[in-house]
């Protein structure tokens, strides 16, 4: 950026992308398959949930 002229929008976006990277995801949440509870929880949580006796419900 030069001292004499203001920064254009595309120059500002380019500079910010170089510093912070691309913050926008490639797809939006409505374009992706919904996550099941098993894929969202950690392995430890899944193991603990599997250890609950059947008579305690889910």
PDB file of N, CA, C and O in Angstrom, chain B, residues numbered from 101:
ATOM      1  N   UNK B 101       0.845  -1.172   0.000  1.00  0.00           N
ATOM      2  CA  UNK B 101       0.000   0.000   0.000  1.00  0.00           C
ATOM      3  C   UNK B 101       0.889   1.233   0.000  1.00  0.00           C
ATOM      4  O   UNK B 101       1.836   1.327   0.781  1.00  0.00           O
ATOM      5  N   UNK B 102       0.587   2.155  -0.859  1.00  0.00           N
ATOM      6  CA  UNK B 102       1.383   3.373  -0.904  1.00  0.00           C
ATOM      7  C   UNK B 102       0.786   4.401   0.044  1.00  0.00           C
ATOM      8  O   UNK B 102      -0.384   4.314   0.417  1.00  0.00           O
ATOM      9  N   UNK B 103       1.588   5.358   0.421  1.00  0.00           N
ATOM     10  CA  UNK B 103       1.158   6.385   1.374  1.00  0.00           C
ATOM     11  C   UNK B 103       0.137   7.342   0.771  1.00  0.00           C
ATOM     12  O   UNK B 103      -0.706   7.869   1.497  1.00  0.00           O
ATOM     13  N   UNK B 104       0.192   7.583  -0.556  1.00  0.00           N
ATOM     14  CA  UNK B 104      -0.628   8.608  -1.169  1.00  0.00           C
ATOM     15  C   UNK B 104      -2.049   8.201  -1.510  1.00  0.00           C
ATOM     16  O   UNK B 104      -2.919   9.067  -1.607  1.00  0.00           O
ATOM     17  N   UNK B 105      -2.321   6.904  -1.696  1.00  0.00           N
ATOM     18  CA  UNK B 105      -3.666   6.527  -2.127  1.00  0.00           C
ATOM     19  C   UNK B 105      -4.285   5.549  -1.129  1.00  0.00           C
ATOM     20  O   UNK B 105      -3.572   4.785  -0.479  1.00  0.00           O
ATOM     21  N   UNK B 106      -5.608   5.574  -1.011  1.00  0.00           N
ATOM     22  CA  UNK B 106      -6.267   4.641  -0.086  1.00  0.00           C
ATOM     23  C   UNK B 106      -6.246   3.218  -0.651  1.00  0.00           C
ATOM     24  O   UNK B 106      -6.135   3.012  -1.859  1.00  0.00           O
ATOM     25  N   UNK B 107      -6.353   2.273   0.231  1.00  0.00           N
ATOM     26  CA  UNK B 107      -6.357   0.857  -0.131  1.00  0.00           C
ATOM     27  C   UNK B 107      -7.720   0.483  -0.719  1.00  0.00           C
ATOM     28  O   UNK B 107      -8.758   0.835  -0.158  1.00  0.00           O
ATOM     29  N   UNK B 108      -7.715  -0.232  -1.851  1.00  0.00           N
ATOM     30  CA  UNK B 108      -8.967  -0.673  -2.456  1.00  0.00           C
ATOM     31  C   UNK B 108      -9.503  -1.895  -1.704  1.00  0.00           C
ATOM     32  O   UNK B 108      -8.790  -2.508  -0.910  1.00  0.00           O
ATOM     33  N   UNK B 109     -10.775  -2.241  -1.966  1.00  0.00           N
ATOM     34  CA  UNK B 109     -11.384  -3.393  -1.300  1.00  0.00           C
ATOM     35  C   UNK B 109     -10.624  -4.681  -1.579  1.00  0.00           C
ATOM     36  O   UNK B 109     -10.348  -5.449  -0.657  1.00  0.00           O
ATOM     37  N   UNK B 110     -10.280  -4.929  -2.848  1.00  0.00           N
ATOM     38  CA  UNK B 110      -9.606  -6.185  -3.183  1.00  0.00           C
ATOM     39  C   UNK B 110      -8.214  -6.231  -2.574  1.00  0.00           C
ATOM     40  O   UNK B 110      -7.754  -7.310  -2.199  1.00  0.00           O
ATOM     41  N   UNK B 111      -7.525  -5.097  -2.461  1.00  0.00           N
ATOM     42  CA  UNK B 111      -6.202  -5.075  -1.820  1.00  0.00           C
ATOM     43  C   UNK B 111      -6.331  -5.379  -0.327  1.00  0.00           C
ATOM     44  O   UNK B 111      -5.513  -6.098   0.246  1.00  0.00           O
ATOM     45  N   UNK B 112      -7.358  -4.827   0.282  1.00  0.00           N
ATOM     46  CA  UNK B 112      -7.587  -5.082   1.706  1.00  0.00           C
ATOM     47  C   UNK B 112      -7.912  -6.550   1.939  1.00  0.00           C
ATOM     48  O   UNK B 112      -7.363  -7.165   2.854  1.00  0.00           O
ATOM     49  N   UNK B 113      -8.809  -7.128   1.113  1.00  0.00           N
ATOM     50  CA  UNK B 113      -9.158  -8.552   1.249  1.00  0.00           C
ATOM     51  C   UNK B 113      -7.936  -9.433   1.034  1.00  0.00           C
ATOM     52  O   UNK B 113      -7.744 -10.415   1.751  1.00  0.00           O
ATOM     53  N   UNK B 114      -7.104  -9.087   0.047  1.00  0.00           N
ATOM     54  CA  UNK B 114      -5.892  -9.866  -0.226  1.00  0.00           C
ATOM     55  C   UNK B 114      -4.936  -9.804   0.957  1.00  0.00           C
ATOM     56  O   UNK B 114      -4.365 -10.820   1.353  1.00  0.00           O
ATOM     57  N   UNK B 115      -4.761  -8.612   1.519  1.00  0.00           N
ATOM     58  CA  UNK B 115      -3.859  -8.444   2.661  1.00  0.00           C
ATOM     59  C   UNK B 115      -4.380  -9.229   3.866  1.00  0.00           C
ATOM     60  O   UNK B 115      -3.605  -9.903   4.544  1.00  0.00           O
ATOM     61  N   UNK B 116      -5.668  -9.151   4.135  1.00  0.00           N
ATOM     62  CA  UNK B 116      -6.244  -9.877   5.258  1.00  0.00           C
ATOM     63  C   UNK B 116      -6.166 -11.385   5.054  1.00  0.00           C
ATOM     64  O   UNK B 116      -5.924 -12.123   6.010  1.00  0.00           O
ATOM     65  N   UNK B 117      -6.368 -11.854   3.823  1.00  0.00           N
ATOM     66  CA  UNK B 117      -6.270 -13.289   3.529  1.00  0.00           C
ATOM     67  C   UNK B 117      -4.843 -13.781   3.736  1.00  0.00           C
ATOM     68  O   UNK B 117      -4.640 -14.905   4.197  1.00  0.00           O
ATOM     69  N   UNK B 118      -3.858 -12.962   3.406  1.00  0.00           N
ATOM     70  CA  UNK B 118      -2.464 -13.357   3.613  1.00  0.00           C
ATOM     71  C   UNK B 118      -2.145 -13.489   5.095  1.00  0.00           C
ATOM     72  O   UNK B 118      -1.366 -14.355   5.494  1.00  0.00           O
ATOM     73  N   UNK B 119      -2.744 -12.636   5.904  1.00  0.00           N
ATOM     74  CA  UNK B 119      -2.477 -12.654   7.346  1.00  0.00           C
ATOM     75  C   UNK B 119      -3.288 -13.733   8.047  1.00  0.00           C
ATOM     76  O   UNK B 119      -2.735 -14.523   8.812  1.00  0.00           O
ATOM     77  N   UNK B 120      -4.590 -13.776   7.797  1.00  0.00           N
ATOM     78  CA  UNK B 120      -5.482 -14.645   8.551  1.00  0.00           C
ATOM     79  C   UNK B 120      -5.897 -15.910   7.821  1.00  0.00           C
ATOM     80  O   UNK B 120      -6.497 -16.795   8.432  1.00  0.00           O
ATOM     81  N   UNK B 121      -5.604 -16.023   6.561  1.00  0.00           N
ATOM     82  CA  UNK B 121      -6.035 -17.186   5.797  1.00  0.00           C
ATOM     83  C   UNK B 121      -7.480 -17.053   5.374  1.00  0.00           C
ATOM     84  O   UNK B 121      -8.107 -16.011   5.569  1.00  0.00           O
ATOM     85  N   UNK B 122      -7.998 -18.108   4.797  1.00  0.00           N
ATOM     86  CA  UNK B 122      -9.371 -18.107   4.309  1.00  0.00           C
ATOM     87  C   UNK B 122     -10.300 -18.527   5.441  1.00  0.00           C
ATOM     88  O   UNK B 122     -10.295 -19.690   5.844  1.00  0.00           O
ATOM     89  N   UNK B 123     -11.079 -17.614   5.946  1.00  0.00           N
ATOM     90  CA  UNK B 123     -11.960 -17.909   7.079  1.00  0.00           C
ATOM     91  C   UNK B 123     -13.278 -18.538   6.641  1.00  0.00           C
ATOM     92  O   UNK B 123     -14.001 -19.088   7.472  1.00  0.00           O
ATOM     93  N   UNK B 124     -13.599 -18.468   5.369  1.00  0.00           N
ATOM     94  CA  UNK B 124     -14.862 -19.005   4.893  1.00  0.00           C
ATOM     95  C   UNK B 124     -14.700 -20.484   4.528  1.00  0.00           C
ATOM     96  O   UNK B 124     -13.750 -20.842   3.833  1.00  0.00           O
ATOM     97  N   UNK B 125     -15.610 -21.344   4.984  1.00  0.00           N
ATOM     98  CA  UNK B 125     -15.522 -22.762   4.620  1.00  0.00           C
ATOM     99  C   UNK B 125     -15.853 -22.965   3.145  1.00  0.00           C
ATOM    100  O   UNK B 125     -16.501 -22.127   2.517  1.00  0.00           O
ATOM    101  N   UNK B 126     -15.401 -24.078   2.612  1.00  0.00           N
ATOM    102  CA  UNK B 126     -15.672 -24.404   1.210  1.00  0.00           C
ATOM    103  C   UNK B 126     -17.158 -24.669   0.970  1.00  0.00           C
ATOM    104  O   UNK B 126     -17.688 -24.344  -0.093  1.00  0.00           O
ATOM    105  N   UNK B 127     -17.826 -25.261   1.959  1.00  0.00           N
ATOM    106  CA  UNK B 127     -19.257 -25.540   1.837  1.00  0.00           C
ATOM    107  C   UNK B 127     -19.973 -24.994   3.065  1.00  0.00           C
ATOM    108  O   UNK B 127     -19.367 -24.797   4.118  1.00  0.00           O
ATOM    109  N   UNK B 128     -21.245 -24.758   2.916  1.00  0.00           N
ATOM    110  CA  UNK B 128     -22.041 -24.300   4.052  1.00  0.00           C
ATOM    111  C   UNK B 128     -22.678 -25.495   4.738  1.00  0.00           C
ATOM    112  O   UNK B 128     -22.697 -26.597   4.190  1.00  0.00           O
ATOM    113  N   UNK B 129     -23.193 -25.279   5.927  1.00  0.00           N
ATOM    114  CA  UNK B 129     -23.754 -26.390   6.695  1.00  0.00           C
ATOM    115  C   UNK B 129     -24.940 -27.044   5.998  1.00  0.00           C
ATOM    116  O   UNK B 129     -25.172 -28.239   6.180  1.00  0.00           O
ATOM    117  N   UNK B 130     -25.693 -26.290   5.206  1.00  0.00           N
ATOM    118  CA  UNK B 130     -26.828 -26.906   4.525  1.00  0.00           C
ATOM    119  C   UNK B 130     -26.412 -27.721   3.309  1.00  0.00           C
ATOM    120  O   UNK B 130     -27.233 -28.456   2.760  1.00  0.00           O
ATOM    121  N   UNK B 131     -25.165 -27.612   2.874  1.00  0.00           N
ATOM    122  CA  UNK B 131     -24.664 -28.414   1.757  1.00  0.00           C
ATOM    123  C   UNK B 131     -24.012 -29.717   2.230  1.00  0.00           C
ATOM    124  O   UNK B 131     -23.784 -30.622   1.427  1.00  0.00           O
ATOM    125  N   UNK B 132     -23.712 -29.813   3.526  1.00  0.00           N
ATOM    126  CA  UNK B 132     -23.055 -31.000   4.075  1.00  0.00           C
ATOM    127  C   UNK B 132     -24.081 -31.946   4.674  1.00  0.00           C
ATOM    128  O   UNK B 132     -25.188 -31.544   5.031  1.00  0.00           O
ATOM    129  N   UNK B 133     -23.690 -33.209   4.777  1.00  0.00           N
ATOM    130  CA  UNK B 133     -24.534 -34.200   5.432  1.00  0.00           C
ATOM    131  C   UNK B 133     -24.618 -33.861   6.913  1.00  0.00           C
ATOM    132  O   UNK B 133     -23.623 -33.444   7.506  1.00  0.00           O
ATOM    133  N   UNK B 134     -25.791 -34.034   7.523  1.00  0.00           N
ATOM    134  CA  UNK B 134     -25.893 -33.756   8.965  1.00  0.00           C
ATOM    135  C   UNK B 134     -25.022 -34.725   9.752  1.00  0.00           C
ATOM    136  O   UNK B 134     -24.906 -35.902   9.410  1.00  0.00           O
ATOM    137  N   UNK B 135     -24.413 -34.205  10.815  1.00  0.00           N
ATOM    138  CA  UNK B 135     -23.568 -35.057  11.649  1.00  0.00           C
ATOM    139  C   UNK B 135     -24.436 -35.861  12.602  1.00  0.00           C
ATOM    140  O   UNK B 135     -25.404 -35.347  13.164  1.00  0.00           O
ATOM    141  N   UNK B 136     -24.084 -37.113  12.775  1.00  0.00           N
ATOM    142  CA  UNK B 136     -24.786 -37.934  13.750  1.00  0.00           C
ATOM    143  C   UNK B 136     -24.148 -37.682  15.118  1.00  0.00           C
ATOM    144  O   UNK B 136     -23.011 -37.216  15.180  1.00  0.00           O
ATOM    145  N   UNK B 137     -24.844 -37.974  16.201  1.00  0.00           N
ATOM    146  CA  UNK B 137     -24.265 -37.763  17.536  1.00  0.00           C
ATOM    147  C   UNK B 137     -22.964 -38.530  17.735  1.00  0.00           C
ATOM    148  O   UNK B 137     -22.079 -38.077  18.460  1.00  0.00           O
ATOM    149  N   UNK B 138     -22.846 -39.695  17.090  1.00  0.00           N
ATOM    150  CA  UNK B 138     -21.634 -40.494  17.243  1.00  0.00           C
ATOM    151  C   UNK B 138     -20.416 -39.803  16.633  1.00  0.00           C
ATOM    152  O   UNK B 138     -19.306 -39.946  17.144  1.00  0.00           O
ATOM    153  N   UNK B 139     -20.611 -39.058  15.549  1.00  0.00           N
ATOM    154  CA  UNK B 139     -19.471 -38.403  14.905  1.00  0.00           C
ATOM    155  C   UNK B 139     -19.098 -37.101  15.609  1.00  0.00           C
ATOM    156  O   UNK B 139     -17.966 -36.636  15.478  1.00  0.00           O
ATOM    157  N   UNK B 140     -20.020 -36.513  16.344  1.00  0.00           N
ATOM    158  CA  UNK B 140     -19.736 -35.261  17.043  1.00  0.00           C
ATOM    159  C   UNK B 140     -19.027 -35.477  18.364  1.00  0.00           C
ATOM    160  O   UNK B 140     -18.241 -34.624  18.777  1.00  0.00           O
ATOM    161  N   UNK B 141     -19.276 -36.590  19.043  1.00  0.00           N
ATOM    162  CA  UNK B 141     -18.682 -36.784  20.350  1.00  0.00           C
ATOM    163  C   UNK B 141     -17.307 -37.441  20.234  1.00  0.00           C
ATOM    164  O   UNK B 141     -16.998 -38.099  19.240  1.00  0.00           O
ATOM    165  N   UNK B 142     -16.503 -37.251  21.253  1.00  0.00           N
ATOM    166  CA  UNK B 142     -15.163 -37.826  21.246  1.00  0.00           C
ATOM    167  C   UNK B 142     -15.240 -39.331  21.444  1.00  0.00           C
ATOM    168  O   UNK B 142     -16.289 -39.865  21.807  1.00  0.00           O
ATOM    169  N   UNK B 143     -14.141 -40.004  21.208  1.00  0.00           N
ATOM    170  CA  UNK B 143     -14.088 -41.447  21.397  1.00  0.00           C
ATOM    171  C   UNK B 143     -14.370 -41.843  22.832  1.00  0.00           C
ATOM    172  O   UNK B 143     -15.021 -42.859  23.079  1.00  0.00           O
ATOM    173  N   UNK B 144     -13.885 -41.046  23.788  1.00  0.00           N
ATOM    174  CA  UNK B 144     -14.121 -41.322  25.207  1.00  0.00           C
ATOM    175  C   UNK B 144     -15.600 -41.213  25.533  1.00  0.00           C
ATOM    176  O   UNK B 144     -16.141 -42.052  26.255  1.00  0.00           O
ATOM    177  N   UNK B 145     -16.260 -40.185  25.008  1.00  0.00           N
ATOM    178  CA  UNK B 145     -17.695 -40.032  25.252  1.00  0.00           C
ATOM    179  C   UNK B 145     -18.486 -41.198  24.663  1.00  0.00           C
ATOM    180  O   UNK B 145     -19.434 -41.684  25.280  1.00  0.00           O
ATOM    181  N   UNK B 146     -18.098 -41.639  23.477  1.00  0.00           N
ATOM    182  CA  UNK B 146     -18.789 -42.765  22.848  1.00  0.00           C
ATOM    183  C   UNK B 146     -18.603 -44.029  23.692  1.00  0.00           C
ATOM    184  O   UNK B 146     -19.544 -44.803  23.865  1.00  0.00           O
ATOM    185  N   UNK B 147     -17.393 -44.240  24.216  1.00  0.00           N
ATOM    186  CA  UNK B 147     -17.129 -45.414  25.044  1.00  0.00           C
ATOM    187  C   UNK B 147     -17.968 -45.362  26.318  1.00  0.00           C
ATOM    188  O   UNK B 147     -18.573 -46.360  26.710  1.00  0.00           O
ATOM    189  N   UNK B 148     -18.003 -44.195  26.961  1.00  0.00           N
ATOM    190  CA  UNK B 148     -18.791 -44.067  28.186  1.00  0.00           C
ATOM    191  C   UNK B 148     -20.274 -44.311  27.920  1.00  0.00           C
ATOM    192  O   UNK B 148     -20.948 -44.968  28.713  1.00  0.00           O
ATOM    193  N   UNK B 149     -20.779 -43.786  26.811  1.00  0.00           N
ATOM    194  CA  UNK B 149     -22.188 -43.984  26.464  1.00  0.00           C
ATOM    195  C   UNK B 149     -22.469 -45.467  26.214  1.00  0.00           C
ATOM    196  O   UNK B 149     -23.546 -45.954  26.559  1.00  0.00           O
ATOM    197  N   UNK B 150     -21.531 -46.180  25.630  1.00  0.00           N
ATOM    198  CA  UNK B 150     -21.710 -47.608  25.361  1.00  0.00           C
ATOM    199  C   UNK B 150     -21.705 -48.431  26.653  1.00  0.00           C
ATOM    200  O   UNK B 150     -22.210 -49.554  26.663  1.00  0.00           O
ATOM    201  N   UNK B 151     -21.149 -47.896  27.735  1.00  0.00           N
ATOM    202  CA  UNK B 151     -21.053 -48.628  28.992  1.00  0.00           C
ATOM    203  C   UNK B 151     -22.296 -48.491  29.876  1.00  0.00           C
ATOM    204  O   UNK B 151     -22.390 -49.156  30.908  1.00  0.00           O
ATOM    205  N   UNK B 152     -23.238 -47.650  29.491  1.00  0.00           N
ATOM    206  CA  UNK B 152     -24.455 -47.457  30.285  1.00  0.00           C
ATOM    207  C   UNK B 152     -25.311 -48.721  30.182  1.00  0.00           C
ATOM    208  O   UNK B 152     -25.599 -49.182  29.077  1.00  0.00           O
ATOM    209  N   UNK B 153     -25.717 -49.280  31.310  1.00  0.00           N
ATOM    210  CA  UNK B 153     -26.545 -50.494  31.268  1.00  0.00           C
ATOM    211  C   UNK B 153     -27.893 -50.213  30.600  1.00  0.00           C
ATOM    212  O   UNK B 153     -28.410 -49.100  30.696  1.00  0.00           O
ATOM    213  N   UNK B 154     -28.460 -51.204  29.930  1.00  0.00           N
ATOM    214  CA  UNK B 154     -29.711 -51.006  29.194  1.00  0.00           C
ATOM    215  C   UNK B 154     -30.875 -50.529  30.085  1.00  0.00           C
ATOM    216  O   UNK B 154     -31.738 -49.785  29.620  1.00  0.00           O
ATOM    217  N   UNK B 155     -30.904 -50.947  31.342  1.00  0.00           N
ATOM    218  CA  UNK B 155     -32.022 -50.555  32.185  1.00  0.00           C
ATOM    219  C   UNK B 155     -31.939 -49.089  32.646  1.00  0.00           C
ATOM    220  O   UNK B 155     -32.873 -48.596  33.278  1.00  0.00           O
ATOM    221  N   UNK B 156     -30.845 -48.390  32.341  1.00  0.00           N
ATOM    222  CA  UNK B 156     -30.728 -46.968  32.673  1.00  0.00           C
ATOM    223  C   UNK B 156     -31.249 -46.072  31.567  1.00  0.00           C
ATOM    224  O   UNK B 156     -31.310 -44.856  31.743  1.00  0.00           O
ATOM    225  N   UNK B 157     -31.623 -46.634  30.442  1.00  0.00           N
ATOM    226  CA  UNK B 157     -32.132 -45.849  29.322  1.00  0.00           C
ATOM    227  C   UNK B 157     -31.001 -45.148  28.588  1.00  0.00           C
ATOM    228  O   UNK B 157     -29.828 -45.324  28.918  1.00  0.00           O
ATOM    229  N   UNK B 158     -31.364 -44.353  27.593  1.00  0.00           N
ATOM    230  CA  UNK B 158     -30.320 -43.685  26.819  1.00  0.00           C
ATOM    231  C   UNK B 158     -30.390 -42.204  26.924  1.00  0.00           C
ATOM    232  O   UNK B 158     -29.574 -41.504  26.325  1.00  0.00           O
TER     233      UNK B 158
END
